[in-house]
């Protein structure tokens, strides 16, 4: 299904965020992604001119993590940015090494590499890669040893299976949860 047809319009900005997860031969997981911003008009400032249709921002990032979701390595490049100063945010991403992708990660990441220590575009890319990391870990477990992929996600509430109450499909009282996790809503519960 598509969106309804829009009125006549001209493109002003386009953002593409891509991410892909890989299982390495050594058992670690690489998550690679990129963020590209393109303007429909020339983006001009005293430091750079980006013609219409050319990237104003282009960042690439690889995060390597282990099966416990601990970040082991971060590699990043900023190919295009509006200011030369933007490049100085890249080395700060090393503060993410040792962090665990899971509950509280976005808050910790923002403290370590957000605001004036970082780049809002890299932070946006890291958030997308963190989401991809969870999907990749679940896929890796299901593919390699048949483990329940849902066990890849940290539990939000002690004593409840992972993902419960994380979205509409996994609401504790949803029909999906009643089938996948019957122990949450045993027969006879109101």
C-alpha positions as a Python dict, from the first residue, in 0.01 Angstrom:
ca = {
    (1, 'X'): (0, 0, 0),
    (2, 'X'): (130, 345, -88),
    (3, 'X'): (74, 685, 64),
    (4, 'X'): (-196, 895, -101),
    (5, 'X'): (-72, 1097, -397),
    (6, 'X'): (71, 1431, -279),
    (7, 'X'): (19, 1779, -416),
    (8, 'X'): (277, 1917, -659),
    (9, 'X'): (599, 1969, -468),
    (10, 'X'): (978, 2016, -488),
    (11, 'X'): (1226, 1809, -288),
    (12, 'X'): (1408, 2012, -24),
    (13, 'X'): (1587, 1739, 169),
    (14, 'X'): (1634, 1362, 164),
    (15, 'X'): (1790, 1151, 438),
    (16, 'X'): (1890, 791, 383),
    (17, 'X'): (1998, 575, 674),
    (18, 'X'): (2113, 224, 596),
    (19, 'X'): (2230, -51, 827),
    (20, 'X'): (2335, -410, 782),
    (21, 'X'): (2446, -678, 1027),
    (22, 'X'): (2713, -942, 971),
    (23, 'X'): (2827, -1247, 1167),
    (24, 'X'): (3205, -1268, 1151),
    (25, 'X'): (3409, -1589, 1137),
    (26, 'X'): (3542, -1514, 1487),
    (27, 'X'): (3188, -1502, 1629),
    (28, 'X'): (3175, -1125, 1670),
    (29, 'X'): (2905, -920, 1501),
    (30, 'X'): (2968, -620, 1276),
    (31, 'X'): (2696, -365, 1221),
    (32, 'X'): (2766, -120, 941),
    (33, 'X'): (2562, 179, 847),
    (34, 'X'): (2559, 511, 671),
    (35, 'X'): (2367, 835, 691),
    (36, 'X'): (2335, 1060, 387),
    (37, 'X'): (2161, 1397, 369),
    (38, 'X'): (2101, 1556, 29),
    (39, 'X'): (1942, 1894, -37),
    (40, 'X'): (1730, 1988, -338),
    (41, 'X'): (1910, 2322, -352),
    (42, 'X'): (2274, 2433, -322),
    (43, 'X'): (2385, 2418, 42),
    (44, 'X'): (2634, 2699, 82),
    (45, 'X'): (2826, 2823, 383),
    (46, 'X'): (3168, 2993, 422),
    (47, 'X'): (3345, 2653, 446),
    (48, 'X'): (3173, 2442, 182),
    (49, 'X'): (2936, 2442, -112),
    (50, 'X'): (2732, 2129, -178),
    (51, 'X'): (2549, 2153, -511),
    (52, 'X'): (2184, 2048, -521),
    (53, 'X'): (2162, 1670, -520),
    (54, 'X'): (2506, 1620, -360),
    (55, 'X'): (2558, 1502, -1),
    (56, 'X'): (2568, 1766, 267),
    (57, 'X'): (2627, 1488, 521),
    (58, 'X'): (2771, 1144, 456),
    (59, 'X'): (2882, 942, 755),
    (60, 'X'): (2977, 574, 767),
    (61, 'X'): (3004, 369, 1085),
    (62, 'X'): (3092, 14, 1187),
    (63, 'X'): (3032, -113, 1539),
    (64, 'X'): (3168, -454, 1635),
    (65, 'X'): (3004, -625, 1932),
    (66, 'X'): (3016, -961, 2104),
    (67, 'X'): (2726, -1196, 2180),
    (68, 'X'): (2666, -1015, 2510),
    (69, 'X'): (2606, -688, 2316),
    (70, 'X'): (2931, -529, 2440),
    (71, 'X'): (3088, -293, 2187),
    (72, 'X'): (3441, -411, 2106),
    (73, 'X'): (3535, -171, 1826),
    (74, 'X'): (3406, 145, 1656),
    (75, 'X'): (3524, 264, 1315),
    (76, 'X'): (3376, 577, 1162),
    (77, 'X'): (3439, 825, 885),
    (78, 'X'): (3274, 1151, 792),
    (79, 'X'): (3305, 1184, 416),
    (80, 'X'): (3092, 1496, 383),
    (81, 'X'): (2991, 1750, 645),
    (82, 'X'): (2907, 2119, 628),
    (83, 'X'): (3202, 2225, 846),
    (84, 'X'): (3561, 2100, 882),
    (85, 'X'): (3510, 2100, 1260),
    (86, 'X'): (3259, 1813, 1225),
    (87, 'X'): (3548, 1570, 1172),
    (88, 'X'): (3656, 1624, 1533),
    (89, 'X'): (3355, 1427, 1659),
    (90, 'X'): (3475, 1100, 1503),
    (91, 'X'): (3755, 1015, 1753),
    (92, 'X'): (3513, 1064, 2044),
    (93, 'X'): (3316, 761, 1924),
    (94, 'X'): (3588, 546, 2086),
    (95, 'X'): (3416, 624, 2419),
    (96, 'X'): (3151, 373, 2310),
    (97, 'X'): (3396, 81, 2330),
    (98, 'X'): (3298, -128, 2632),
    (99, 'X'): (2939, -3, 2639),
    (100, 'X'): (2656, -256, 2623),
    (101, 'X'): (2380, -211, 2366),
    (102, 'X'): (2060, -261, 2564),
    (103, 'X'): (1844, -75, 2814),
    (104, 'X'): (1985, 273, 2880),
    (105, 'X'): (2225, 262, 2585),
    (106, 'X'): (2085, 571, 2411),
    (107, 'X'): (2110, 775, 2731),
    (108, 'X'): (2470, 662, 2798),
    (109, 'X'): (2564, 714, 2433),
    (110, 'X'): (2424, 1067, 2440),
    (111, 'X'): (2627, 1144, 2753),
    (112, 'X'): (2947, 1007, 2600),
    (113, 'X'): (2931, 1125, 2238),
    (114, 'X'): (2632, 1357, 2215),
    (115, 'X'): (2592, 1730, 2244),
    (116, 'X'): (2922, 1922, 2212),
    (117, 'X'): (3131, 1602, 2224),
    (118, 'X'): (2974, 1472, 1907),
    (119, 'X'): (2764, 1519, 1600),
    (120, 'X'): (2385, 1493, 1591),
    (121, 'X'): (2408, 1305, 1262),
    (122, 'X'): (2647, 1045, 1403),
    (123, 'X'): (2423, 1009, 1710),
    (124, 'X'): (2126, 943, 1481),
    (125, 'X'): (2329, 684, 1292),
    (126, 'X'): (2443, 516, 1616),
    (127, 'X'): (2080, 485, 1727),
    (128, 'X'): (1990, 315, 1399),
    (129, 'X'): (2290, 84, 1426),
    (130, 'X'): (2200, -6, 1785),
    (131, 'X'): (1855, -112, 1665),
    (132, 'X'): (2012, -313, 1383),
    (133, 'X'): (2250, -473, 1635),
    (134, 'X'): (1959, -622, 1830),
    (135, 'X'): (1797, -756, 1512),
    (136, 'X'): (2130, -901, 1396),
    (137, 'X'): (2200, -1069, 1729),
    (138, 'X'): (1855, -1228, 1730),
    (139, 'X'): (1903, -1345, 1371),
    (140, 'X'): (2248, -1479, 1453),
    (141, 'X'): (2116, -1686, 1742),
    (142, 'X'): (1826, -1822, 1541),
    (143, 'X'): (2049, -1901, 1243),
    (144, 'X'): (2347, -2055, 1424),
    (145, 'X'): (2197, -2267, 1699),
    (146, 'X'): (1821, -2243, 1678),
    (147, 'X'): (1793, -2044, 2003),
    (148, 'X'): (1478, -1849, 2058),
    (149, 'X'): (1559, -1514, 1898),
    (150, 'X'): (1338, -1336, 2152),
    (151, 'X'): (1594, -1423, 2420),
    (152, 'X'): (1837, -1185, 2250),
    (153, 'X'): (1648, -889, 2384),
    (154, 'X'): (1700, -776, 2744),
    (155, 'X'): (1395, -796, 2969),
    (156, 'X'): (1232, -464, 3056),
    (157, 'X'): (1067, -599, 3370),
    (158, 'X'): (1224, -856, 3601),
    (159, 'X'): (1051, -1190, 3574),
    (160, 'X'): (888, -1120, 3237),
    (161, 'X'): (1013, -1248, 2903),
    (162, 'X'): (1204, -1002, 2685),
    (163, 'X'): (1006, -761, 2468),
    (164, 'X'): (692, -774, 2683),
    (165, 'X'): (527, -429, 2677),
    (166, 'X'): (787, -295, 2431),
    (167, 'X'): (529, -232, 2155),
    (168, 'X'): (164, -291, 2063),
    (169, 'X'): (228, -646, 1935),
    (170, 'X'): (416, -747, 2251),
    (171, 'X'): (176, -582, 2497),
    (172, 'X'): (123, -825, 2782),
    (173, 'X'): (-246, -857, 2693),
    (174, 'X'): (-207, -879, 2312),
    (175, 'X'): (-317, -1180, 2107),
    (176, 'X'): (45, -1223, 1991),
    (177, 'X'): (172, -1259, 2348),
    (178, 'X'): (-112, -1496, 2434),
    (179, 'X'): (18, -1734, 2167),
    (180, 'X'): (396, -1687, 2201),
    (181, 'X'): (408, -1646, 2581),
    (182, 'X'): (101, -1828, 2721),
    (183, 'X'): (256, -1816, 3068),
    (184, 'X'): (199, -1438, 3076),
    (185, 'X'): (-179, -1475, 3046),
    (186, 'X'): (-271, -1823, 3170),
    (187, 'X'): (-619, -1953, 3083),
    (188, 'X'): (-869, -1822, 3335),
    (189, 'X'): (-700, -1482, 3384),
    (190, 'X'): (-934, -1191, 3327),
}
